[in-house]
């Protein structure tokens, strides 16, 4: 990638200037179109998510730095349809990140979107999207190697420069515990791990409702009403779904989850009152042993 050929049009607002500079940690990619400051942030957030699903067909949609929907499928087309169903409103004008090649059939679904990021595009798909003035970004670096390029997160503030290591946390057998009377099915565990991975990259105090390896709702930055917001957003899709949280929950949160007919909750830790409440509603509780808050 020759960064000098990459046209960054504006900063976060049209009156702000922005540039992108080369560094030794860049992945290899090609841009067909124009990008702005916000696009780069959205693409990075989406690729962070997709890097956890590099070996399956996965779709992630992002607006700004908010993850809108994530879905897996037997094919990329199936994953795309599931992602659209998971959040059809935010799909319009969002940045779409795919784990596999985008073909003509998928390109037809993307005419109302903003930017498309994928390892490869067929020639016909690329032409279709460029004719719609949609920017396509080809990622040449294998997604299996993407995390090797993640570096410290650096923020320059009036108080000084903040630096923290990237979040490379993974679920481990010793910390992954079922603490409720109700035990999960294999399918529920798969959905729980999927939802937890999505929550890992969502913004602070995230709640992810998921079923059948697709998100039904993602609540980010809602603080004390995160669970309510997620359950309300999921509507009927919360029935028999899993709920992942990047923070400990309260008894009230479990009651709200029960009203949404959630079957399983996965979270960093749970006190005895939370577990007793979950047992009352036959909700499975899995603890992971650590938090994953993103600001």
C-alpha positions, 0 to 999 in steps of 0.5 A: 500500500502506497499511503501517498496515493490514499486520499483522506478527504476530511476529518471527523467534520468537513471543516477539519483536516486529516491525514494518514501517515505510514508506519511500520505496523500497516497491513497491506491494502488497496483502496478503490475510492475515497476515505475520510477520518471516520471511515478509517476508524470504522474499518479498523473496528470492523476488522478487529471483529472479523479477525476473530472469525477469519476462518468462517463466513462473517459480516460486520457492519459499523457506523463510526466506531459503533458495531451495528451487527455481526453474523456468521453463515454457511456462505457469505451471502447467508451471513450478509442476509443475517446481518441485514436482518439483525439491524436493517436500519443501521445497515444503510450507509454503514461500513461493511466488513467481510471475511471472504470474497465479495461476488456479484450477488453480494454486491447487489445487496450493498448498493445502499451502503458506504464502504466495503472492506473484504479480502477480495472482490470479483471483477464484476462485483468491483465494477458494480460497486464502483458504478454505485460510487461505493468505495471498496477496500481490498485487504491483502494481508491474510486475516489470520495474521491481522492481530499481529499488526495490532499495536498499543492504543495511543491517545494524546490528551491535555493531561498527557499521552495515554498508552495501553496494549491491544485487547488480545484476550481469549476465552480460556478453559480454566476461567470459563465456568457455568455457575448456574443450575441450568446447563447450556446446550452446545448451540447455546455455548456457540452463541455465547462465545460468538456474542462474547467476541462481539462484545469484546470489540463493542464500545463501553458497557456493551450488551450483545443479544445473539442467537443462531450466530447473529446479533439481534441487538448491540447496546453500547454506552447506555450505562445503567439501561444497557440491558433494557436497551438491548432487550427492547431493540431485539424485540421478539428476537431475544426469545431463547437468545444469549446475552453477553455483557462486558461488565458484571450485571445486577439482579435488575438486569437479570429480571429484564433479561428474563422478561426478554426470555433470554436463555443464557447470560455470559459475563465477567463475574456474577454474585450469589444474588445474580445467580439465584435470580437466574436460577429462578428463571432457569437462565444459564449463567457463564462467567469468563473471569475478566472484563472487556470494556472498550472506550 
